[in-house]
C-alpha cells in the first residue's frame, strides 16, 4: 500500500453530543469520577474526494428508539442538542452536508451512527462485521434501528491489504480505506467486532474509536467491572486491543492517538505549505 503524498488538505474534530458516567462504577478501585465523554466526529477534506466524515456522533434519535432508548439513557445518560448534531455543525462552518461524499464508520453504536439519516447519496465505508451489525434485525441491540440509513447510500466493504506497514506488529487487519494510502484503516476488535480505527499518515494522527474510553484509562482495562465487560462485544479481545495500543504508542511516540470519547479539544489540522 502506497502511503504518502498530500491528499488530505484539512482535518477538523467535532464533539457532537456526549454521555456522562461515573468511572468508579466502571472500574474496580477507581475513585468516584463523574466524567463527560464526548462523541467524536472527524471531518476530512480530501483533495480529490471532497468532504469525508469519520463517524457521525449522536443525534436526537438516541431519545426516540422506544424502550431501548429508555434503557440506554438510564445506564448511559446522553446529552445532545440540535445545534450539536454534525450536519448543523457543518452548516455553521459554511459546509453543505450534501457535499459529504463518503462516511467512514468505526462501528454501529448510537454515538457513531446517530446522524447517518441526515445525509444522502454517499458511500458508507467499513468492515464486513460492522455492516453485518448495522443490517441485523435485532431489536435489543446497541445498534438503534431508527438510526440505520435506508436506501440513500452505497456500502463499501473494506478488504485487508497484505502490507500492514507500521501496524503489522500489533494488529490483525489493515485496510487502504480510500485506495490512495491517505487513510489507513486498522481493525480494533473487542468493543465491537470489526471496529475500524483510522490513521492519517500525513498528519500522524491515529483515531482509535472506542478501543478504550481514553488514553488514561488504558491501564484500567483489567479492572473493568462485570456489567461494563458485558457491554463489550468480546472483553478478552478488548483487553488484547488495549495492550496492542499501549505497545504501539510506546514504540511510536511521534503518532498522536485520539480516542472517540477521550479528552479532546475541537481542533483543526491543516497541511503546511
C-alpha positions as CSV (number, residue, x, y, z in Angstrom):
1,X,0.0,0.0,0.0
2,X,1.4,3.3,-1.1
3,X,1.4,5.8,1.8
4,X,2.3,9.5,1.5
5,X,1.6,12.4,-0.7
6,X,-0.6,15.4,0.1
7,X,-4.1,14.1,-0.3
8,X,-5.9,15.5,2.8
9,X,-5.9,19.3,3.0
10,X,-7.6,19.7,6.3
11,X,-8.8,17.7,9.3
12,X,-11.3,19.0,11.8
13,X,-12.5,17.5,15.1
14,X,-16.0,18.0,16.4
15,X,-17.7,16.9,19.6
16,X,-21.3,16.0,18.7
17,X,-23.0,15.4,21.9
18,X,-21.7,13.4,24.9
19,X,-22.5,11.0,27.6
20,X,-21.7,11.1,31.3
21,X,-20.6,8.2,33.6
22,X,-19.0,7.6,36.9
23,X,-15.7,5.8,36.5
24,X,-15.9,4.4,40.0
25,X,-18.8,2.3,38.7
26,X,-16.9,1.2,35.6
27,X,-13.5,0.2,37.1
28,X,-12.7,-1.5,40.4
29,X,-10.7,0.7,42.8
30,X,-11.2,3.8,40.7
31,X,-12.2,6.9,42.7
32,X,-15.6,8.5,42.1
33,X,-15.1,10.5,38.9
34,X,-18.1,11.8,37.0
35,X,-16.6,12.3,33.6
36,X,-18.0,13.7,30.4
37,X,-17.3,11.5,27.3
38,X,-17.6,13.5,24.0
39,X,-18.8,11.8,20.8
40,X,-16.1,12.5,18.3
41,X,-16.7,13.2,14.6
42,X,-13.8,13.8,12.2
43,X,-14.1,15.8,9.0
44,X,-11.5,15.1,6.3
45,X,-11.2,17.4,3.3
46,X,-9.7,15.3,0.6
47,X,-8.0,16.8,-2.5
48,X,-10.0,14.6,-4.9
49,X,-12.8,13.0,-3.0
50,X,-14.1,16.1,-1.2
51,X,-15.5,16.0,2.3
52,X,-15.4,12.8,4.2
53,X,-16.7,12.0,7.7
54,X,-15.4,9.5,10.2
55,X,-18.5,8.7,12.3
56,X,-21.5,11.0,12.8
57,X,-21.8,11.3,16.6
58,X,-25.2,11.4,18.5
59,X,-28.5,12.8,17.2
60,X,-31.9,13.4,18.7
61,X,-32.8,9.8,17.6
62,X,-31.0,8.5,20.7
63,X,-34.1,9.5,22.6
64,X,-36.6,8.2,20.1
65,X,-36.0,4.4,19.9
66,X,-38.7,3.4,22.3
67,X,-37.9,1.4,25.4
68,X,-34.4,0.7,24.1
69,X,-33.7,4.4,24.4
70,X,-35.1,4.5,27.9
71,X,-32.7,1.7,29.0
72,X,-29.8,3.2,27.2
73,X,-30.2,6.7,28.7
74,X,-30.8,5.2,32.1
75,X,-27.5,3.4,32.1
76,X,-25.6,5.9,29.9
77,X,-27.0,9.4,30.3
78,X,-26.8,11.2,26.9
79,X,-26.7,14.9,26.1
80,X,-27.2,16.3,22.6
81,X,-28.8,19.5,21.2
82,X,-30.0,20.2,17.7
83,X,-27.1,22.6,17.2
84,X,-24.6,20.0,18.2
85,X,-25.6,17.4,15.6
86,X,-22.9,17.1,12.9
87,X,-24.9,18.3,9.9
88,X,-25.7,21.5,11.7
89,X,-22.1,21.8,12.9
90,X,-21.0,21.6,9.3
91,X,-23.6,24.3,8.3
92,X,-22.3,26.6,11.0
93,X,-18.9,26.2,9.4
94,X,-20.3,27.1,5.9
95,X,-20.3,23.5,4.7
96,X,-23.3,22.0,2.9
97,X,-23.9,18.5,4.3
98,X,-24.8,17.3,0.8
99,X,-21.1,17.8,-0.1
100,X,-20.2,14.8,2.1
101,X,-19.2,12.1,-0.3
102,X,-18.0,9.4,2.0
103,X,-18.7,8.4,5.6
104,X,-16.2,6.0,7.3
105,X,-17.9,4.2,10.1
106,X,-16.0,2.9,13.1
107,X,-18.8,0.7,14.4
108,X,-22.6,0.7,14.6
109,X,-23.4,2.1,18.0
110,X,-25.7,5.1,18.5
111,X,-22.9,7.6,19.3
112,X,-21.3,6.8,15.9
113,X,-24.3,6.3,13.6
114,X,-26.6,8.8,15.2
115,X,-26.8,11.3,12.3
116,X,-26.4,8.9,9.3
117,X,-30.0,9.5,8.2
118,X,-29.3,13.3,7.9
119,X,-27.0,12.6,4.9
120,X,-27.8,11.3,1.4
121,X,-26.0,9.9,-1.7
122,X,-22.8,8.9,0.0
123,X,-20.5,5.9,0.2
124,X,-20.6,4.3,3.7
125,X,-17.3,2.6,4.3
126,X,-16.5,0.0,7.0
127,X,-15.6,-3.7,7.6
128,X,-18.0,-6.6,6.8
129,X,-18.6,-7.2,10.5
130,X,-19.7,-3.6,11.1
131,X,-22.1,-3.8,8.2
132,X,-23.4,-7.2,9.5
133,X,-24.2,-5.5,12.8
134,X,-25.7,-2.4,11.1
135,X,-28.0,-4.5,8.9
136,X,-29.0,-7.1,11.6
137,X,-32.7,-7.0,12.6
138,X,-32.1,-7.4,16.3
139,X,-34.3,-5.0,18.4
140,X,-32.4,-5.3,21.7
141,X,-29.1,-4.1,20.4
142,X,-26.6,-1.2,20.7
143,X,-27.4,-0.6,17.0
144,X,-30.5,1.6,17.2
145,X,-32.9,0.6,14.3
146,X,-34.2,4.2,14.0
147,X,-30.6,5.3,13.1
148,X,-29.9,2.8,10.3
149,X,-29.9,4.6,6.9
150,X,-32.4,3.5,4.3
151,X,-31.7,3.4,0.5
152,X,-29.7,6.6,0.2
153,X,-26.1,5.3,0.5
154,X,-23.8,2.7,-1.1
155,X,-22.0,0.2,1.1
156,X,-18.3,-0.1,0.6
157,X,-16.9,-3.2,2.4
158,X,-13.2,-3.0,3.1
159,X,-10.8,-5.8,2.3
160,X,-7.5,-6.3,4.2
161,X,-4.2,-5.4,2.5
162,X,-1.1,-7.6,2.6
163,X,1.2,-4.7,3.5
164,X,0.3,-3.7,7.1
165,X,3.2,-1.2,7.4
166,X,3.8,0.1,10.9
167,X,0.7,-1.7,12.2
168,X,1.7,-5.2,11.2
169,X,3.4,-6.0,14.6
170,X,0.3,-5.1,16.6
171,X,-3.0,-5.6,14.7
172,X,-4.8,-8.3,12.8
173,X,-6.0,-6.4,9.7
174,X,-5.2,-3.2,8.0
175,X,-7.1,-1.5,5.1
176,X,-6.4,1.1,2.4
177,X,-9.7,2.9,3.1
178,X,-9.8,5.3,0.1
179,X,-7.5,3.5,-2.2
180,X,-4.7,6.1,-2.2
181,X,-2.9,5.4,1.1
182,X,-4.2,8.7,2.6
183,X,-6.4,6.9,5.2
184,X,-5.2,3.6,6.7
185,X,-7.9,1.5,8.4
186,X,-7.0,-0.6,11.4
187,X,-9.2,-3.4,12.8
188,X,-9.6,-2.9,16.6
189,X,-11.7,-5.8,17.9
190,X,-13.2,-6.0,21.4
191,X,-15.6,-3.2,21.9
192,X,-17.3,-4.1,18.7
193,X,-16.5,-6.8,16.2
194,X,-14.6,-5.4,13.2
195,X,-14.4,-1.9,14.8
196,X,-12.4,0.4,12.5
197,X,-9.8,2.9,13.6
198,X,-8.2,5.2,11.0
199,X,-4.6,6.5,10.7
200,X,-3.8,9.6,8.7
201,X,-0.1,9.3,7.8
202,X,0.1,12.9,6.5
203,X,-0.7,14.2,10.0
204,X,0.5,11.3,12.1
205,X,-3.0,11.1,13.7
206,X,-4.5,7.7,14.7
207,X,-8.2,7.7,15.6
208,X,-8.7,4.6,17.7
209,X,-12.5,4.7,18.1
210,X,-13.9,3.0,21.2
211,X,-10.9,0.7,21.7
212,X,-10.7,2.5,25.1
213,X,-12.6,5.4,26.6
214,X,-9.5,7.5,26.9
215,X,-5.7,7.2,26.9
216,X,-5.5,7.5,30.7
217,X,-7.9,4.5,31.0
218,X,-5.8,2.0,29.0
219,X,-4.2,0.7,32.2
220,X,-7.6,0.4,33.9
221,X,-9.0,-2.1,31.4
222,X,-8.2,-5.2,33.5
223,X,-10.1,-3.6,36.4
224,X,-13.3,-3.3,34.4
225,X,-16.4,-4.4,36.4
226,X,-18.7,-7.2,35.2
227,X,-21.5,-5.1,33.8
228,X,-19.3,-2.9,31.6
229,X,-17.5,-6.0,30.5
230,X,-20.8,-7.4,29.2
231,X,-21.3,-4.2,27.1
232,X,-18.1,-5.1,25.1
233,X,-18.6,-7.5,22.2
234,X,-15.6,-9.5,23.5
235,X,-13.9,-8.5,26.7
236,X,-10.8,-10.7,26.1
237,X,-10.3,-9.1,22.7
238,X,-10.9,-5.7,24.2
239,X,-8.0,-6.3,26.6
240,X,-5.8,-7.6,23.8
241,X,-6.5,-4.5,21.7
242,X,-5.8,-2.2,24.7
243,X,-2.4,-3.9,25.2
244,X,-1.6,-3.7,21.5
245,X,-2.4,0.0,21.6
246,X,-0.1,0.6,24.6
247,X,2.7,-1.2,22.8
248,X,2.1,0.7,19.6
249,X,2.0,4.0,21.5
250,X,5.2,3.2,23.3
251,X,7.0,2.3,20.0
252,X,5.6,5.3,18.0
253,X,5.6,8.3,20.3
254,X,5.5,10.6,17.3
255,X,2.0,9.5,16.5
256,X,-0.9,11.1,18.3
257,X,-3.6,8.6,19.3
258,X,-7.1,10.0,19.7
259,X,-10.0,8.0,21.3
260,X,-13.6,8.8,20.3
261,X,-14.6,9.5,23.9
262,X,-11.3,10.6,25.4
263,X,-10.3,14.1,26.5
264,X,-10.3,16.2,23.3
265,X,-10.4,19.7,22.0
266,X,-12.2,20.7,18.9
267,X,-9.2,21.3,16.7
268,X,-8.3,21.8,13.1
269,X,-5.2,20.4,11.4
270,X,-4.1,21.7,8.1
271,X,-1.3,20.9,5.6
272,X,1.7,23.2,5.8
273,X,2.6,25.0,2.6
